[in-house]
Amino acid sequence: MKKLSTANDTKNISLTVYNGGFGAVKETRNVNLTGAETELVFADVAQQIETDSLLVDGLNILEFNYDYDLVDRDKLLRKYIDKEVYLKDRSTGDKKCCRLLSVEGSGRCVLEDSSTKEIYIDAYAELILPSLPSGLIVKPALVWKIAKSTSENVKVSYLSQGFNWNANYVIEILENTLNIAGWAEIENRSGTTFENTRVKLIAGDVNRIKKDDDYEMEDRMYICESAAAPQAEEKSFFDYNMYTLLHPTTLKDNQTKQINILNGLNIPYKRYYQLNTRDEKVNVVIEFFNSKECGLGIAMPKGKIKLYKADEADGSLEFIGEDSIDHTPKDENIKLTIGNAFDITFTYGEIDRKKNNGFEHYKYEYVIKNHKDEPAEVHFDHYTWGVWEMVSSTHDYVKKISGLLEFSVNVSADSETKVEFEYKVDRRTEVVIKK
């Protein structure tokens, strides 16, 4: 005997969505088996289920199939080739019995009148099929052959493609602080709607053997004003971060949903300018520290960050740039490059080179011009090679790694600053004589 189980039998359901374009479904249903059933049809599962991930608790399954040959116009018609169908006149309602000979593109049919043997091509009439052909179903289903069982409930877990989530952030830049709101954008393209579902989001790079599809979510506008409180609870889980939605939600098929996951107010930030010597541009950089003391202190999943600033003339928020971040834990710096400065320019180059006692001396000059009516903090990096030693420098610097120097220069309003430094590289050759 066959038993059908649908989403109406669901006792509880939860969904965990991962960044990589897939999700994990966990569902418990009331099945109330009597022991007479030999087959259980578990309908309303995700169309993109990974059947090799299926876990079932409460049944002894002897064999299972995944039926996903869903009904559509073309499949219905092709199932009736060389079978009897009916043509109904749209004006009179009269029906004729015909044999379907062929189906072409866009549902165009060739039919033979069962009585007169006349051939109808593109008949202007309503085509009626006697019944749903065997083998076609209206919803995807797992079909299990089961051993004798009197189970009341069955628990099913599986992975499915078609889910994805991304984090998106909106920042409002104030005079010395910023406000940030983080949103989880959850997408369901699994082919199934999940009603009243408990949802968790996993942030992190979970390894999958099969390469997942890349999902491109269209740009959306997110509100800068935060919700009363984030609608998800964040915690560390294994080597990832988990965000559990505080309330059950419904994820319809082909739907994208936004949930507020974090808010931060009055977070101190620093604005400075970074010389990009490769493109000869001056990048505008916003940097802040992600700590509880600074007003945030929560792990931030990878995603885009859009920044806005109010126009003092009318109070309207204007877009000033965007950047993206990778998965970033708490107590780390967030550095955003949001555009190129209009009023800051620079030139640089090697102005002298000489050799002296086995050392090669290099002298460089950076000229930074600030045309703004306010001071500007400007950073730039300079690379060196070999074993080197600084001879002289007009400004302080930080040795970030063995061959990388970082300068930080304050340039007064409407003025220019020259940075000169000279270093020498050891070109001497060491000769070892073996005795």
GUBAGU-435811 format. One record per residue (C-alpha): residue in three letters; z, x, y; residue number from 1. Coordinates in steps of 0.1 Angstrom, whole numbers, plus 5000, padded with zeros to 4 digits. Example, Ala and Ser with C-alpha at 12.3 -4.5 7.8 and 13.67 -1.06 7.14 Angstrom:
GUBAGU-435811
KOLZA   rest     pz     px     py    nr
KOLZA    ALA   5078   5123   4955     1
KOLZA    SER   5071   5137   4989     2
end
This chain:
GUBAGU-435811
KOLZA   rest     pz     px     py    nr
KOLZA    MET   5000   5000   5000     1
KOLZA    LYS   4992   5012   5035     2
KOLZA    LYS   5016   5012   5064     3
KOLZA    LEU   5005   5015   5101     4
KOLZA    SER   5028   5032   5126     5
KOLZA    THR   5019   5031   5163     6
KOLZA    ALA   5034   5042   5196     7
KOLZA    ASN   5052   5008   5197     8
KOLZA    ASP   5075   5021   5169     9
KOLZA    THR   5086   5051   5190    10
KOLZA    LYS   5124   5056   5190    11
KOLZA    ASN   5123   5087   5213    12
KOLZA    ILE   5097   5112   5224    13
KOLZA    SER   5097   5145   5243    14
KOLZA    LEU   5070   5168   5255    15
KOLZA    THR   5072   5205   5263    16
KOLZA    VAL   5043   5218   5285    17
KOLZA    TYR   5033   5255   5286    18
KOLZA    ASN   5013   5274   5313    19
KOLZA    GLY   4987   5283   5287    20
KOLZA    GLY   4970   5249   5284    21
KOLZA    PHE   4989   5234   5255    22
KOLZA    GLY   5021   5214   5248    23
KOLZA    ALA   5046   5206   5220    24
KOLZA    VAL   5051   5170   5212    25
KOLZA    LYS   5084   5159   5194    26
KOLZA    GLU   5086   5122   5184    27
KOLZA    THR   5108   5100   5162    28
KOLZA    ARG   5095   5066   5150    29
KOLZA    ASN   5110   5037   5131    30
KOLZA    VAL   5088   5033   5100    31
KOLZA    ASN   5112   5013   5077    32
KOLZA    LEU   5095   5022   5044    33
KOLZA    THR   5103   5000   5014    34
KOLZA    GLY   5092   5024   4987    35
KOLZA    ALA   5060   5005   4979    36
KOLZA    GLU   5039   5024   5005    37
KOLZA    THR   5015   5051   4993    38
KOLZA    GLU   4998   5058   5026    39
KOLZA    LEU   5012   5060   5061    40
KOLZA    VAL   4989   5059   5091    41
KOLZA    PHE   5006   5076   5121    42
KOLZA    ALA   4985   5065   5150    43
KOLZA    ASP   4986   5073   5188    44
KOLZA    VAL   4988   5111   5185    45
KOLZA    ALA   4971   5135   5209    46
KOLZA    GLN   4934   5138   5202    47
KOLZA    GLN   4936   5176   5206    48
KOLZA    ILE   4964   5181   5181    49
KOLZA    GLU   4966   5214   5163    50
KOLZA    THR   4970   5201   5128    51
KOLZA    ASP   4982   5235   5114    52
KOLZA    SER   5012   5232   5137    53
KOLZA    LEU   5024   5198   5122    54
KOLZA    LEU   5061   5195   5112    55
KOLZA    VAL   5073   5163   5095    56
KOLZA    ASP   5109   5154   5086    57
KOLZA    GLY   5118   5123   5066    58
KOLZA    LEU   5087   5121   5043    59
KOLZA    ASN   5074   5138   5012    60
KOLZA    ILE   5037   5142   5021    61
KOLZA    LEU   5013   5148   4993    62
KOLZA    GLU   4981   5150   5014    63
KOLZA    PHE   4972   5143   5050    64
KOLZA    ASN   4940   5138   5071    65
KOLZA    TYR   4935   5137   5108    66
KOLZA    ASP   4911   5109   5116    67
KOLZA    TYR   4895   5113   5150    68
KOLZA    ASP   4860   5097   5146    69
KOLZA    LEU   4866   5074   5175    70
KOLZA    VAL   4845   5044   5184    71
KOLZA    ASP   4817   5047   5210    72
KOLZA    ARG   4784   5028   5215    73
KOLZA    ASP   4762   5055   5199    74
KOLZA    LYS   4784   5058   5168    75
KOLZA    LEU   4786   5021   5163    76
KOLZA    LEU   4749   5016   5165    77
KOLZA    ARG   4741   5045   5142    78
KOLZA    LYS   4765   5031   5116    79
KOLZA    TYR   4743   4999   5115    80
KOLZA    ILE   4709   5016   5110    81
KOLZA    ASP   4691   4997   5082    82
KOLZA    LYS   4717   4970   5083    83
KOLZA    GLU   4716   4934   5097    84
KOLZA    VAL   4726   4928   5133    85
KOLZA    TYR   4721   4899   5157    86
KOLZA    LEU   4701   4895   5189    87
KOLZA    LYS   4716   4869   5213    88
KOLZA    ASP   4694   4854   5240    89
KOLZA    ARG   4713   4857   5273    90
KOLZA    SER   4699   4825   5287    91
KOLZA    THR   4699   4801   5257    92
KOLZA    GLY   4726   4816   5235    93
KOLZA    ASP   4703   4815   5205    94
KOLZA    LYS   4708   4842   5179    95
KOLZA    LYS   4683   4860   5157    96
KOLZA    CYS   4690   4880   5126    97
KOLZA    CYS   4674   4915   5128    98
KOLZA    ARG   4674   4948   5109    99
KOLZA    LEU   4683   4978   5131   100
KOLZA    LEU   4656   5004   5125   101
KOLZA    SER   4665   5032   5149   102
KOLZA    VAL   4686   5042   5178   103
KOLZA    GLU   4673   5064   5206   104
KOLZA    GLY   4689   5080   5236   105
KOLZA    SER   4710   5058   5260   106
KOLZA    GLY   4714   5031   5233   107
KOLZA    ARG   4677   5021   5231   108
KOLZA    CYS   4671   5003   5199   109
KOLZA    VAL   4641   4994   5176   110
KOLZA    LEU   4647   4962   5156   111
KOLZA    GLU   4628   4941   5129   112
KOLZA    ASP   4631   4903   5129   113
KOLZA    SER   4644   4894   5095   114
KOLZA    SER   4623   4862   5094   115
KOLZA    THR   4590   4871   5111   116
KOLZA    LYS   4591   4909   5105   117
KOLZA    GLU   4582   4913   5142   118
KOLZA    ILE   4593   4946   5158   119
KOLZA    TYR   4614   4944   5190   120
KOLZA    ILE   4616   4974   5213   121
KOLZA    ASP   4640   4974   5242   122
KOLZA    ALA   4647   4937   5237   123
KOLZA    TYR   4663   4920   5267   124
KOLZA    ALA   4691   4904   5247   125
KOLZA    GLU   4727   4909   5238   126
KOLZA    LEU   4731   4929   5206   127
KOLZA    ILE   4759   4916   5183   128
KOLZA    LEU   4774   4937   5154   129
KOLZA    PRO   4790   4918   5126   130
KOLZA    SER   4822   4940   5124   131
KOLZA    LEU   4836   4974   5130   132
KOLZA    PRO   4821   4998   5104   133
KOLZA    SER   4844   5016   5081   134
KOLZA    GLY   4852   5052   5090   135
KOLZA    LEU   4854   5045   5128   136
KOLZA    ILE   4888   5041   5144   137
KOLZA    VAL   4898   5031   5180   138
KOLZA    LYS   4927   5056   5182   139
KOLZA    PRO   4932   5091   5167   140
KOLZA    ALA   4956   5090   5137   141
KOLZA    LEU   4973   5111   5111   142
KOLZA    VAL   4968   5096   5076   143
KOLZA    TRP   4994   5106   5051   144
KOLZA    LYS   4995   5100   5013   145
KOLZA    ILE   5032   5099   5006   146
KOLZA    ALA   5055   5100   4977   147
KOLZA    LYS   5078   5070   4971   148
KOLZA    SER   5102   5067   5001   149
KOLZA    THR   5126   5043   5017   150
KOLZA    SER   5130   5063   5050   151
KOLZA    GLU   5138   5043   5081   152
KOLZA    ASN   5128   5071   5105   153
KOLZA    VAL   5103   5099   5106   154
KOLZA    LYS   5104   5129   5129   155
KOLZA    VAL   5071   5145   5138   156
KOLZA    SER   5064   5177   5159   157
KOLZA    TYR   5031   5193   5167   158
KOLZA    LEU   5012   5214   5192   159
KOLZA    SER   4983   5201   5211   160
KOLZA    GLN   4957   5214   5236   161
KOLZA    GLY   4950   5194   5267   162
KOLZA    PHE   4983   5199   5285   163
KOLZA    ASN   4989   5223   5314   164
KOLZA    TRP   5012   5229   5343   165
KOLZA    ASN   5011   5251   5374   166
KOLZA    ALA   5036   5257   5401   167
KOLZA    ASN   5026   5252   5437   168
KOLZA    TYR   5047   5261   5468   169
KOLZA    VAL   5047   5251   5504   170
KOLZA    ILE   5064   5272   5530   171
KOLZA    GLU   5071   5263   5566   172
KOLZA    ILE   5076   5294   5588   173
KOLZA    LEU   5102   5291   5615   174
KOLZA    GLU   5113   5317   5641   175
KOLZA    ASN   5134   5338   5618   176
KOLZA    THR   5137   5318   5586   177
KOLZA    LEU   5115   5298   5563   178
KOLZA    ASN   5118   5266   5543   179
KOLZA    ILE   5102   5263   5508   180
KOLZA    ALA   5095   5235   5484   181
KOLZA    GLY   5082   5241   5449   182
KOLZA    TRP   5062   5216   5429   183
KOLZA    ALA   5052   5214   5393   184
KOLZA    GLU   5017   5200   5388   185
KOLZA    ILE   5015   5186   5353   186
KOLZA    GLU   4982   5177   5337   187
KOLZA    ASN   4976   5156   5307   188
KOLZA    ARG   4941   5157   5292   189
KOLZA    SER   4952   5154   5256   190
KOLZA    GLY   4935   5120   5251   191
KOLZA    THR   4967   5101   5247   192
KOLZA    THR   4993   5085   5271   193
KOLZA    PHE   5029   5094   5267   194
KOLZA    GLU   5052   5066   5278   195
KOLZA    ASN   5088   5071   5290   196
KOLZA    THR   5088   5107   5278   197
KOLZA    ARG   5114   5135   5283   198
KOLZA    VAL   5095   5164   5297   199
KOLZA    LYS   5102   5202   5298   200
KOLZA    LEU   5082   5229   5313   201
KOLZA    ILE   5081   5265   5300   202
KOLZA    ALA   5073   5292   5325   203
KOLZA    GLY   5062   5325   5310   204
KOLZA    ASP   5034   5341   5290   205
KOLZA    VAL   5037   5328   5255   206
KOLZA    ASN   5014   5346   5231   207
KOLZA    ARG   4988   5325   5212   208
KOLZA    ILE   4963   5339   5187   209
KOLZA    LYS   4936   5316   5198   210
KOLZA    LYS   4924   5320   5234   211
KOLZA    ASP   4933   5289   5253   212
KOLZA    ASP   4910   5272   5277   213
KOLZA    ASP   4913   5279   5314   214
KOLZA    TYR   4922   5248   5334   215
KOLZA    GLU   4912   5247   5370   216
KOLZA    MET   4933   5223   5390   217
KOLZA    GLU   4918   5211   5422   218
KOLZA    ASP   4936   5220   5454   219
KOLZA    ARG   4961   5193   5466   220
KOLZA    MET   4983   5188   5496   221
KOLZA    TYR   5020   5190   5490   222
KOLZA    ILE   5046   5178   5514   223
KOLZA    CYS   5067   5204   5532   224
KOLZA    GLU   5097   5182   5535   225
KOLZA    SER   5118   5186   5504   226
KOLZA    ALA   5130   5158   5482   227
KOLZA    ALA   5167   5148   5482   228
KOLZA    ALA   5172   5173   5454   229
KOLZA    PRO   5149   5191   5429   230
KOLZA    GLN   5139   5167   5401   231
KOLZA    ALA   5142   5194   5374   232
KOLZA    GLU   5170   5216   5361   233
KOLZA    GLU   5161   5253   5356   234
KOLZA    LYS   5176   5276   5330   235
KOLZA    SER   5167   5307   5310   236
KOLZA    PHE   5154   5300   5275   237
KOLZA    PHE   5147   5329   5251   238
KOLZA    ASP   5126   5353   5272   239
KOLZA    TYR   5111   5325   5294   240
KOLZA    ASN   5123   5300   5319   241
KOLZA    MET   5126   5263   5312   242
KOLZA    TYR   5125   5234   5337   243
KOLZA    THR   5138   5201   5323   244
KOLZA    LEU   5129   5170   5343   245
KOLZA    LEU   5160   5150   5351   246
KOLZA    HIS   5145   5117   5343   247
KOLZA    PRO   5120   5104   5316   248
KOLZA    THR   5085   5099   5330   249
KOLZA    THR   5051   5085   5319   250
KOLZA    LEU   5022   5109   5316   251
KOLZA    LYS   4989   5089   5314   252
KOLZA    ASP   4958   5104   5298   253
KOLZA    ASN   4937   5122   5324   254
KOLZA    GLN   4965   5121   5349   255
KOLZA    THR   4980   5148   5371   256
KOLZA    LYS   5016   5144   5382   257
KOLZA    GLN   5037   5164   5407   258
KOLZA    ILE   5074   5169   5403   259
KOLZA    ASN   5096   5187   5428   260
KOLZA    ILE   5113   5216   5410   261
KOLZA    LEU   5129   5237   5438   262
KOLZA    ASN   5139   5236   5475   263
KOLZA    GLY   5151   5264   5498   264
KOLZA    LEU   5162   5261   5534   265
KOLZA    ASN   5167   5287   5562   266
KOLZA    ILE   5157   5317   5541   267
KOLZA    PRO   5155   5349   5561   268
KOLZA    TYR   5121   5366   5560   269
KOLZA    LYS   5104   5396   5575   270
KOLZA    ARG   5069   5397   5589   271
KOLZA    TYR   5051   5430   5592   272
KOLZA    TYR   5016   5444   5590   273
KOLZA    GLN   5000   5465   5563   274
KOLZA    LEU   4971   5488   5570   275
KOLZA    ASN   4944   5483   5543   276
KOLZA    THR   4925   5515   5545   277
KOLZA    ARG   4900   5505   5519   278
KOLZA    ASP   4887   5474   5538   279
KOLZA    GLU   4898   5487   5572   280
KOLZA    LYS   4917   5455   5578   281
KOLZA    VAL   4953   5449   5589   282
KOLZA    ASN   4970   5425   5565   283
KOLZA    VAL   4997   5400   5577   284
KOLZA    VAL   5026   5402   5553   285
KOLZA    ILE   5056   5378   5549   286
KOLZA    GLU   5084   5391   5527   287
KOLZA    PHE   5117   5375   5516   288
KOLZA    PHE   5144   5380   5491   289
KOLZA    ASN   5148   5354   5463   290
KOLZA    SER   5186   5353   5461   291
KOLZA    LYS   5213   5327   5462   292
KOLZA    GLU   5229   5343   5492   293
KOLZA    CYS   5196   5340   5511   294
KOLZA    GLY   5193   5303   5502   295
KOLZA    LEU   5172   5303   5470   296
KOLZA    GLY   5181   5324   5439   297
KOLZA    ILE   5160   5306   5413   298
KOLZA    ALA   5133   5319   5390   299
KOLZA    MET   5099   5311   5405   300
KOLZA    PRO   5070   5304   5381   301
KOLZA    LYS   5036   5318   5389   302
KOLZA    GLY   5015   5298   5413   303
KOLZA    LYS   4999   5294   5447   304
KOLZA    ILE   5019   5295   5479   305
KOLZA    LYS   5006   5278   5511   306
KOLZA    LEU   5022   5286   5545   307
KOLZA    TYR   5024   5265   5576   308
KOLZA    LYS   5037   5270   5611   309
KOLZA    ALA   5044   5244   5638   310
KOLZA    ASP   5023   5245   5670   311
KOLZA    GLU   5048   5244   5698   312
KOLZA    ALA   5024   5224   5720   313
KOLZA    ASP   5025   5193   5699   314
KOLZA    GLY   5048   5200   5669   315
KOLZA    SER   5020   5197   5643   316
KOLZA    LEU   5020   5220   5613   317
KOLZA    GLU   4991   5243   5611   318
KOLZA    PHE   4979   5262   5580   319
KOLZA    ILE   4982   5299   5584   320
KOLZA    GLY   4973   5313   5550   321
KOLZA    GLU   4981   5314   5513   322
KOLZA    ASP   4988   5338   5484   323
KOLZA    SER   4998   5337   5448   324
KOLZA    ILE   5027   5351   5429   325
KOLZA    ASP   5033   5360   5392   326
KOLZA    HIS   5063   5348   5373   327
KOLZA    THR   5092   5361   5394   328
KOLZA    PRO   5129   5362   5384   329
KOLZA    LYS   5157   5357   5409   330
KOLZA    ASP   5170   5386   5430   331
KOLZA    GLU   5135   5400   5435   332
KOLZA    ASN   5114   5404   5467   333
KOLZA    ILE   5086   5380   5472   334
KOLZA    LYS   5057   5396   5491   335
KOLZA    LEU   5029   5374   5504   336
KOLZA    THR   4997   5386   5520   337
KOLZA    ILE   4985   5357   5540   338
KOLZA    GLY   4955   5370   5561   339
KOLZA    ASN   4943   5397   5585   340
KOLZA    ALA   4957   5403   5620   341
KOLZA    PHE   4934   5397   5649   342
KOLZA    ASP   4951   5419   5675   343
KOLZA    ILE   4961   5450   5656   344
KOLZA    THR   4935   5477   5648   345
KOLZA    PHE   4937   5513   5635   346
KOLZA    THR   4917   5544   5628   347
KOLZA    TYR   4926   5572   5605   348
KOLZA    GLY   4912   5604   5591   349
KOLZA    GLU   4917   5641   5582   350
KOLZA    ILE   4917   5661   5614   351
KOLZA    ASP   4923   5696   5600   352
KOLZA    ARG   4922   5716   5568   353
KOLZA    LYS   4929   5753   5562   354
KOLZA    LYS   4940   5777   5535   355
KOLZA    ASN   4969   5801   5538   356
KOLZA    ASN   4985   5823   5511   357
KOLZA    GLY   4974   5802   5482   358
KOLZA    PHE   4982   5769   5498   359
KOLZA    GLU   4957   5744   5512   360
KOLZA    HIS   4969   5726   5543   361
KOLZA    TYR   4959   5690   5552   362
KOLZA    LYS   4965   5673   5585   363
KOLZA    TYR   4960   5636   5590   364
KOLZA    GLU   4962   5613   5620   365
KOLZA    TYR   4966   5575   5621   366
KOLZA    VAL   4961   5557   5654   367
KOLZA    ILE   4975   5522   5655   368
KOLZA    LYS   4967   5499   5684   369
KOLZA    ASN   4988   5468   5691   370
KOLZA    HIS   4971   5443   5715   371
KOLZA    LYS   4998   5416   5710   372
KOLZA    ASP   5023   5408   5737   373
KOLZA    GLU   5052   5415   5712   374
KOLZA    PRO   5062   5446   5692   375
KOLZA    ALA   5047   5449   5657   376
KOLZA    GLU   5061   5466   5626   377
KOLZA    VAL   5033   5483   5608   378
KOLZA    HIS   5033   5499   5573   379
KOLZA    PHE   5007   5521   5556   380
KOLZA    ASP   5005   5541   5524   381
KOLZA    HIS   4990   5576   5521   382
KOLZA    TYR   4981   5592   5488   383
KOLZA    THR   4984   5629   5480   384
KOLZA    TRP   4973   5650   5450   385
KOLZA    GLY   4987   5680   5432   386
KOLZA    VAL   5019   5698   5439   387
KOLZA    TRP   5025   5693   5476   388
KOLZA    GLU   5051   5698   5503   389
KOLZA    MET   5054   5682   5538   390
KOLZA    VAL   5050   5708   5566   391
KOLZA    SER   5055   5684   5596   392
KOLZA    SER   5055   5647   5605   393
KOLZA    THR   5058   5628   5637   394
KOLZA    HIS   5074   5599   5619   395
KOLZA    ASP   5098   5593   5590   396
KOLZA    TYR   5083   5583   5556   397
KOLZA    VAL   5094   5573   5521   398
KOLZA    LYS   5082   5591   5490   399
KOLZA    LYS   5076   5561   5467   400
KOLZA    ILE   5062   5581   5438   401
KOLZA    SER   5051   5617   5435   402
KOLZA    GLY   5018   5612   5452   403
KOLZA    LEU   5024   5582   5474   404
KOLZA    LEU   5039   5582   5509   405
KOLZA    GLU   5049   5550   5528   406
KOLZA    PHE   5052   5550   5566   407
KOLZA    SER   5068   5523   5586   408
KOLZA    VAL   5060   5524   5624   409
KOLZA    ASN   5072   5502   5652   410
KOLZA    VAL   5044   5498   5677   411
KOLZA    SER   5053   5485   5712   412
KOLZA    ALA   5036   5455   5727   413
KOLZA    ASP   5001   5462   5742   414
KOLZA    SER   5002   5499   5733   415
KOLZA    GLU   4992   5524   5707   416
KOLZA    THR   5010   5548   5684   417
KOLZA    LYS   4998   5581   5668   418
KOLZA    VAL   5012   5592   5635   419
KOLZA    GLU   5004   5628   5626   420
KOLZA    PHE   5016   5647   5595   421
KOLZA    GLU   5006   5679   5577   422
KOLZA    TYR   5013   5688   5541   423
KOLZA    LYS   5003   5717   5519   424
KOLZA    VAL   4991   5717   5483   425
KOLZA    ASP   4998   5747   5460   426
KOLZA    ARG   4965   5761   5448   427
KOLZA    ARG   4979   5793   5434   428
KOLZA    THR   4971   5801   5398   429
KOLZA    GLU   4998   5812   5374   430
KOLZA    VAL   4987   5839   5350   431
KOLZA    VAL   5008   5845   5318   432
KOLZA    ILE   5004   5879   5301   433
KOLZA    LYS   5015   5880   5265   434
KOLZA    LYS   5029   5914   5253   435
end
